[in-house]
Amino acid sequence: MNRENLLIDVERLQELLKDPAGPAGAGLVLVEITDGGNDGGGRPGRIPGAVRIDWTGDLQDPVRRDLVGPEAFAALLGRHGISEDDTVVFYSGNNNWWAAAGYWQFRLYGHRELRLLDGGRARWEAVGGALTTEAPERPATAYPVPAGLDETIRARREDVLDHIGRRTLLDVRSLEEYLGHTNTPPGVPDDIGVRCGHALSATHIPWHTAIHADGTFRGEEELRAAYGALDPAATTVLYCRVGWRSAHSWFVLHELLGLGDVRNYDGAWREFGSLIGAPIVKGPNAWGPDPIPSVVPQRAPSEVTTRA
């Protein structure tokens, strides 16, 4: 795990901001991901020099429920003065969930040099980091239109259904959501029309397993112990309610721990939990109360992996 190529701590960023045009800061672009204009911070403003990109307003298609297309993505980065060779450092409020989602989406479109600010906005504010209400002025660039999406790190609902009983499904939501007591995180109003529970056969390791109380990531030894039950050779699909927490856990497994085939299901529980006939169960057991649920798919019995 080469954390230096994946994470920047707040102390290092403070040093870089003292001389942003210097050799160490050249080609580095700080991006704050917000959602619906909300920065999730305790104090107004942004880290000096940071451009703001909104998850809902900029990174999601305004009509269809999907990511923006390659042309819109290139235009967005061009407007913000981001070049294809720049190193983009993401941070956000809301536990760095939005930042992780931004990181994953940039990776999906093939941007090579990406980092997360370890601990995100909360950590920056906790150490008294400077904030400003002034937006940076960056000259526009001609960001090239990506050839397509890297579908090897993305899961669709068909992938989730195919994984039931065959590969690893990992639910990273809160325990209350996994058990089926609610369909949203604590303190968030319920999603109307979305069922409660978890996907049949999904195991549960909540996203916050990977972090310390201050939001910074745990060390490699702790992370490997926390996720040691996962089969590193198996395809793993992660899901949460919206795709933010699962992007955070995707970053841990795919980037920090280097597991090969890890995919973020950005359709998330909002999609899966509203599907007609979706195989959903409640309670602490991955397979629910029934030993061999009748909703496991319409495949030959030999194709379905039963529990020991």
N, C-alpha and C positions, 0 to 999 in steps of 0.2 A: 504494500500500500504506500504509494508515493503521495503523501498528504500535501506536500508543497506544490504539486501540480494540480491540486483539486481544491484546496482550502487556503484562505488568507485570514489570519487572525487580526483582531482590531488594532493591536499594537503595531503590526507590520503595515496596515493600511494607514494609520496615522503618520508613520514615517514617510510613506510614499506621497501622501498629500502635502507634505512640507515642500516637496519639489516635484510637482506633477509632470513637469516638462523634462525632468532629468532622465538619465538612462534607464533607471528602474521603473519609472512611471510612464515612459513613452509607450504608446500603443495599448495602454490600459484604459478601459472604459468601465466606469462604475454605473450599474443599472439597479434602480430600486423598482421592484415589482409591487404594484398596488392592486387593489380590486375594487372596482366601482368608485374610484377616487379615494378610497380609504387606505391610509398608509399603515394603520395598526400601531402607530407610535404613541408614546406617552407625552412627547413634546412636539410642537409644530416644526415643520421644515424637513429638509433632506440632508444627507451627508454632502458637503461641498463638492461640486463637480458631478454629482450623480444625475443622470437622465432618468425620467420616470416612464415606465411602460406599464399599462394597465392590463391585467389578465383578462378581464371581461371586455373592456373597451377596445383593446389593441390586438390581443392574441387569440380571441375567439371570433369565429365568423358571425357577422351581425344578423344573419338570417337563419342559416342552418345551425343545428347544435353540432359543431365541429371546430377544429382549429382553422385559423386563417390559412389560405392557400399560399403556395410558394411566391406568387407575384406580390401579394399583400405583405407577406413577411419581408421580402426584399425591400419593398417601398418603405415599410416601417423602420427598418434599420437604417436605410439611407437617409430618411428624414432626421433621425437622431444622430447622424454623423458617425455611424459604426461601420467599420470596414471589415472585410472577411478575414483579415490577418490580425485584427485587434484581439486582445485578451479581455474578455468580458467578465466582470466580477459582479455577481448578483447578491442582493440582500433584500430583506423585507421584514415587515412586522409579522404578526400572526404566526409566531414560532418558526419563521423562515420557510413556511409552507409555500407561499407564493413564489419565493425566490427559487426553491427547488423545482417548482412547476415550470418556471421560466427557463431554468438551466436545462431541464429535460426537453423542453420544446425547441430550444436552440440546438441541442444535440440532435434532435430528431431531424432538423433541417440541415445538419452537417457542419455547423460552426465548430471549429476545432478547439480553440483555446477558451476554456470556460473555467470559472472558479466560483465557489460560494464563500461569502464572508462568514466565518465560523461564529455562530451565536446570533448572527443577523442584527437587525436594528435594535433589539432589546439589549444585546450585549454592548453595542456601540453606545447606547444611551446610558447604560449602567456604569461605564467607565468615564462618563462625562464627555464623550466625543462631540465635536462641534456639529451644529446643524445650521442650515441657512434656508431662507424662503426664496432665494434667487435661483432660477433655473439657469443651467449653463448654456452658453452659446457655442454650438459646434457646427462647423460647415457641413453641409449635406454631402453624402457620398453616393457613389453608384454601386450599391451592394448588388452582387450578381444574384439572379433568380436561381434558387436551388433546383437541382434536377428532379428532386422528389423527396419523399420522406424515408427515413431509415425505419422501416416497419419491423426490424428485428428487435426494437426496444419498446414497441407499442403492441398492446393487445386489444382485440375487438371482442364484442360479446360472444361471437362464435368461438373464439379461443377459450373464453372462460367456460363455456358449455363443454367444449372438447376436453378441458382439463379435469373435469369432474371424474374422480376415481382413476385417473390415468397419470396426471402430472401434479405439480405443486400449485395449489391456490393458497394465497396468503392474504388474510384480512388484517389490515393495519389500523383499523378504527379503534375507538374506545371499547372497553369491555361491555358497557351498557348497550352499545350498538350491536356488537357481535352476538350477545345473548338474545337480542330481539326486544329489549325493553324500550328502545327508541330508535329512530332512524337518523338522528342527527347527533353531533357532539354535545356534551353537557352545556346547557345555557343557550342552545340554538333552537328556535322553533321547529317543530316537526315539518318534514317535507310532505305536503298533501299528495296523496295518491301513490306514495312509495311504501312498499311493505317493510316490515321490520324483520330482522333475522340475519342470517348469513348464507352465503352460497354453499350448497351441499358439498361436503368434503373439505371445505376451507379450514385451515388452521389459523390460529390467532397469535400474532406478535405485534402489539401496538407500536405505532411509529416512535413514541417517546422512549422506547427501550434503548434507542441509539444515542441518547443525549444526556448530558449532565443537567442539573437544576438550572444552570445559567444558559442553557440552550446550545452550548458547544458540544461537539461530537465526542463520544468516548473513544479511548485508544483502541488500537487494532486488537489487542488481546481480549479486551472486554467485549468488543463487537463480535469477534469470532466465537466467544463463549455464548453470547446472547443468541446468536443465529446458528449455533452449531448443529441443531436438529435438522436443518434444511439440507437436502441432498444437493451438493454443488454441481453434480452432473445432470440434474434434472432441469427442465424448463420451469421457471417460476413466474407466475402471474400475480401481481400485487393489485389490490383494489382498496379504495376507501369510499367516502361519500361523493366527492367531487373530482378527485384526482390530484389534490395538493399533498395530502399526507402520504399517499402512495408514491408520489414523485420523490418525496423526502426519503422514504424507505428504499426506493429504487436507487437513489444516489448512494445510500449506504451499501447496498448489496452489490450493485453493478460497478460503481466507481471506487468506493473506499475498500471494499473487500474483493473486488475483481471477479465475482461470479459471472460466468460466461453468458448465460441465456436468461436474463431477467427482463420482464416486460411490465410496463405500467398500463393498466386498464383505465384510460382517462374517461371512458364512458361512465365508469364508476357505479356506485350503488344507485345513483339517481336513475341510471338507465336499467341496470339489472333488476333492481327492486320494483320496477314498474312493468316488467315484461309479463305478458300473459303466460301462465304455466311455468314460470321460472322455477327451477329446483331450489327452494329456500327452506331452511329449517331454523328452529330456535333452540336455545339452550347451549350448554358448555361443550357438547360433543360435536366434533366436526361433521359427523354423519347424522346428527339429530337423534331422535328417540328410537327410530326403526333400524333394525340390524341391516337390512338390505332394502333401501327405499325404492318404491316402485317407480319413482320419477327419474331414476338414473336412466337415462337414455335409451333410445331405441337402437341399441347395438347388440350384437350377439353376446351371450353370457360370458364367453371366453375372453371378450375384450374388456370386460369390466373388472377392475381390480377390487376385490372384496377385502374387508378388514380382517386382520388376523384375530 
